[in-house]
Structure formats: C-alpha cells, structure tokens
Amino acid sequence: MRLENKVALISGGARGMGAEEARLFAAEGAKVVIGDILEDEGRRTEAKINEAGGECLYIRLDVTSESSWQEAVAATVARFGKLDIVVNNAGIGGGGRLEDTTVEEWDRVMAVNAKGVFLGTKAAIPEMRRAGGGSIINISSQLGLVGTDNSSPQYQASKGAVRLLTKATAIQYAGEGIRCNSVHPGPIVTPMTEAGRANPQRQEVMLSRIPLGRYGLAEDVAYGVLFLASDESSFMTGSELVIDGGWTAQ
C-alpha cells in the first residue's frame, strides 16, 4: 500500500478530480479528509469511501477563508493524529476576454485558485513540521504553463501563480522535509468542464489541441497525484508534473 499510515487532506474533494484522488488515496492505505463547500456531494463521497473499507472524513472547507483552513487542519489532526499530505485541488474556471472581465470576476477566481492554495499551504506547514515532513501537491493546469485564447485571463493567471508559489514553498521548506510539487492537467472529464464538453464547437476546438485526441479522465490525474504524495517521489520538490495529453508539447 503506497500511502499506508499516511494522513491526507484534499480540498475540493467532494467530486471530480478531488473525489477520485480521495478514493485512490484511501485504497492505497491513507486516512483521508475531504474539504469542500459542497456538503451533499462531500457526504456521498465520504460514505462511498468508508463503505469500500477506507477511512474518510468530510468537513466543510471554504478555501478562501484562513479560519476555515485552520479548522480543517485541526479537525484532521484531531481525528487522525497528524497531517502528512495536502492536495490543494479546489478550483473554479471561467471564460471571456480581458477587456470584458470585471474586477469581481477576477477577484473571485484568484481568491479560490491562488489565495486558496496559499492559505492551505500556510495552514498545513506547522503540522507537517510536527510530523517530520510532508508532501504538498498543488493542482495547477496546463494553462499555468502556456496561454490560450479560449480561457479567462484570471483562470490562467491564477494557475500560473500556483506554479510559482509551489516553487517558492519547495525551496523555503525543503530543509524541513516538506516537499511541494505542482500538477498541470489538461482538459479533464469533470463537472467543471461539462458545459464546454456539451458544446460541439468548443469540444472540437479542444480536441484539436490535444495530440492524444481525447479529454483526460480524473483517474489519469489521480495516479500522478498519488505518486507525488507517496515516498516514491521523495527526491522531487518544486517540480511540475504535466498530465495534458500532449497539449504543451506543441
């Protein structure tokens, strides 16, 4: 079991990639806490994992709130005794051109996608220090590496911020055994991409940009996150794991 005796906290774990990560972590021996504002879906994911023989706890987590993060970390440690792994997975999307983007839209996406990762990392570090080290995995995007014409400027900027925050964290805490890496998925079949996939014209454009010719699955990303969470990646920190079907190879 690749995560035996590990405790993990996954933001945005109620559905999509976060839920798949939680299921895989539990199957590999981790005790998992999923934090999300989607309570009904979070409870369902919690129940499914526990019914399958895993150990999972759902807690309400607003990633834009420092106190909510502090409570989530405290609840994790109270239930399972420590914190080894954090996956900053929660995120939201958006579309539109820069000139049409309101300040409110910019702030909303940046608050979840960038500030949320900062707050999650900040809250986790003291407990990881007590545990003797840990692994932080930040979910960025292929659009944290390259730009595109069909995604919002705030989404791309937020994911670029995650990439560099990851590197800063990695350098600052390497000496304490706390690793931090980013994952850069391409288009994935999740609830967040459902509307775009339902639009035949948009789907055709997206598929034309993916050399492997398909959207990724949540499990494609989850296996990469599992590797970074496990001791198998013990010599990796500040790195970018790209899982994008070849998008950024062009």
C-alpha positions in Angstrom: 0.0 0.0 0.0 1.7 3.1 -1.2 0.2 5.5 1.4 0.0 3.2 4.4 0.0 5.2 7.7 -0.3 8.5 5.9 -3.0 11.1 6.6 -4.2 13.3 3.7 -6.3 16.4 3.4 -7.8 17.2 -0.1 -9.5 20.4 -0.8 -12.3 20.3 -3.4 -12.6 16.6 -2.6 -16.4 16.2 -3.0 -16.4 15.5 -6.7 -14.3 15.4 -9.8 -10.6 15.1 -9.6 -10.6 15.6 -5.8 -13.0 12.8 -5.2 -11.0 10.4 -7.4 -7.9 11.4 -5.6 -9.6 10.7 -2.3 -10.8 7.2 -3.4 -7.4 6.3 -4.7 -5.6 7.5 -1.6 -7.9 5.5 0.6 -7.4 2.4 -1.5 -3.7 2.8 -1.1 -4.0 2.9 2.7 -4.3 6.6 3.6 -6.7 8.1 6.0 -8.4 10.9 4.0 -10.1 14.1 4.9 -12.0 15.8 2.1 -12.8 19.5 2.5 -15.4 21.2 0.3 -18.3 23.6 0.4 -20.5 21.0 -1.5 -21.8 19.2 1.6 -24.2 16.8 -0.1 -21.6 15.6 -2.6 -18.9 15.6 0.1 -21.0 13.3 2.3 -21.7 11.0 -0.5 -18.0 10.7 -1.4 -17.2 10.1 2.3 -19.8 7.4 2.5 -18.6 5.6 -0.6 -15.0 5.5 0.6 -16.0 4.3 4.0 -18.3 1.6 2.6 -15.5 0.4 0.4 -13.3 -0.2 3.5 -11.4 3.1 3.6 -11.2 5.8 6.2 -12.6 9.1 5.2 -14.0 12.2 6.9 -15.8 15.1 5.1 -15.5 18.6 6.6 -16.9 21.9 5.2 -14.0 23.9 3.9 -14.1 27.4 2.3 -10.6 27.6 0.8 -10.8 31.4 0.6 -11.1 31.6 4.4 -8.0 31.4 6.6 -10.0 30.3 9.7 -11.8 27.6 7.7 -8.4 26.2 6.7 -7.2 26.3 10.3 -10.3 24.5 11.4 -9.9 21.8 8.6 -6.3 21.1 9.6 -7.3 21.0 13.3 -10.1 18.6 12.6 -7.8 16.3 10.5 -5.3 16.1 13.3 -8.0 15.6 16.0 -9.4 12.7 14.0 -6.3 11.0 12.7 -3.4 12.3 14.8 -1.3 14.1 12.2 -1.1 15.5 8.7 1.3 14.1 6.0 -0.2 15.1 2.7 -2.2 18.1 1.4 -3.7 18.3 -2.0 -4.7 21.9 -2.9 -7.2 20.7 -5.5 -10.1 23.1 -5.2 -10.5 25.4 -8.2 -13.0 27.2 -10.4 -12.9 28.2 -14.1 -14.1 31.0 -16.2 -14.2 32.4 -19.8 -14.1 35.7 -21.5 -11.6 38.2 -22.8 -9.6 40.5 -20.6 -11.5 43.7 -21.5 -14.8 42.1 -20.6 -13.6 40.7 -17.3 -14.9 42.6 -14.2 -12.9 43.2 -11.1 -15.3 41.0 -9.2 -14.8 38.1 -11.6 -11.0 38.5 -11.4 -11.1 38.5 -7.6 -13.4 35.5 -7.3 -11.2 33.2 -9.4 -8.0 34.4 -7.8 -9.4 34.0 -4.3 -10.2 30.3 -4.9 -7.4 29.3 -7.2 -4.5 31.2 -5.9 -5.3 32.5 -2.4 -6.8 29.2 -1.5 -3.6 27.4 -2.3 -1.6 29.9 -0.3 -3.9 29.5 2.7 -4.0 25.7 2.6 -0.2 25.6 2.4 0.2 28.0 5.2 -2.2 26.1 7.5 -0.6 22.7 6.7 3.1 23.5 7.3 3.1 23.7 11.1 1.5 20.2 11.3 3.8 18.8 8.7 6.7 20.1 10.6 5.5 18.3 13.7 5.1 15.1 11.7 8.7 15.4 10.5 7.9 16.3 6.9 5.2 16.0 4.3 4.1 16.4 0.7 2.0 19.3 -0.7 0.6 18.8 -4.1 -0.9 21.9 -5.8 -3.2 21.4 -8.8 -2.4 24.0 -11.4 -3.2 23.5 -15.1 -1.6 23.2 -18.5 -2.7 26.8 -18.6 -0.4 27.6 -15.8 2.4 26.9 -18.3 1.1 28.3 -21.6 -1.7 30.7 -22.6 -4.7 30.2 -24.7 -7.4 32.2 -26.4 -10.4 30.3 -25.0 -10.0 30.6 -21.2 -10.3 33.6 -19.0 -7.3 35.7 -18.1 -8.0 35.3 -14.4 -8.0 31.5 -14.6 -4.7 31.4 -16.5 -3.1 34.0 -14.1 -4.3 32.1 -11.1 -2.8 28.8 -12.3 0.4 30.5 -13.2 0.5 31.8 -9.6 0.1 28.3 -8.3 3.1 27.1 -10.3 5.4 29.8 -8.8 4.0 29.6 -5.3 4.8 25.8 -5.5 8.4 26.5 -6.3 8.8 29.2 -3.5 7.3 26.8 -1.0 9.5 23.9 -2.1 12.7 26.0 -1.7 11.7 27.5 1.6 10.8 24.2 3.3 13.0 21.6 1.7 15.3 21.7 4.7 12.4 20.5 6.9 11.5 17.6 4.7 8.3 19.3 3.4 8.1 18.8 -0.4 5.8 20.8 -2.7 5.1 20.0 -6.3 2.5 21.1 -8.9 0.4 19.1 -11.2 -0.7 20.5 -14.6 -3.7 18.7 -16.0 -5.0 19.4 -19.5 -8.8 19.2 -20.2 -10.3 16.5 -17.9 -13.7 15.0 -17.8 -15.1 16.6 -14.6 -18.2 18.6 -13.7 -16.1 21.8 -14.3 -15.7 21.0 -18.0 -19.2 19.6 -18.5 -20.6 22.7 -20.1 -17.7 23.1 -22.5 -17.9 19.4 -23.5 -21.6 19.8 -24.2 -20.8 22.5 -26.8 -19.8 20.6 -30.0 -17.9 23.5 -31.5 -15.9 24.1 -28.3 -15.2 20.4 -27.9 -13.9 20.1 -31.4 -11.5 23.0 -30.8 -10.3 21.5 -27.5 -9.8 18.0 -29.0 -7.8 19.5 -31.9 -5.3 20.9 -29.4 -4.7 17.5 -27.6 -2.4 15.3 -29.6 -3.7 12.1 -27.8 -7.1 13.1 -29.2 -9.3 12.8 -26.0 -10.1 14.5 -22.8 -8.3 13.1 -19.8 -10.0 11.2 -17.0 -10.0 12.1 -13.3 -8.0 8.9 -12.6 -5.3 10.0 -15.1 -4.6 12.9 -12.8 -5.2 11.0 -9.5 -2.4 8.5 -10.3 0.0 11.3 -10.8 -1.0 13.0 -7.6 -0.7 9.6 -5.8 2.9 9.4 -7.0 3.8 12.8 -5.6 2.0 12.1 -2.3 4.0 8.8 -1.9 7.6 8.3 -0.8 8.3 7.1 -4.3 8.7 10.8 -5.2 11.0 11.6 -2.2 13.6 13.3 -4.4 11.1 15.6 -6.1 10.2 19.1 -4.9 9.4 22.2 -6.8 8.7 20.1 -9.9 5.9 20.3 -12.5 4.0 17.1 -13.4 2.2 17.7 -16.7 -0.7 15.4 -17.5 -2.2 17.1 -20.6 -2.4 14.6 -23.5 0.5 16.4 -25.2 -1.1 19.9 -25.2 2.1 21.7 -24.1 4.4 19.6 -26.2 3.4 21.6 -29.3 
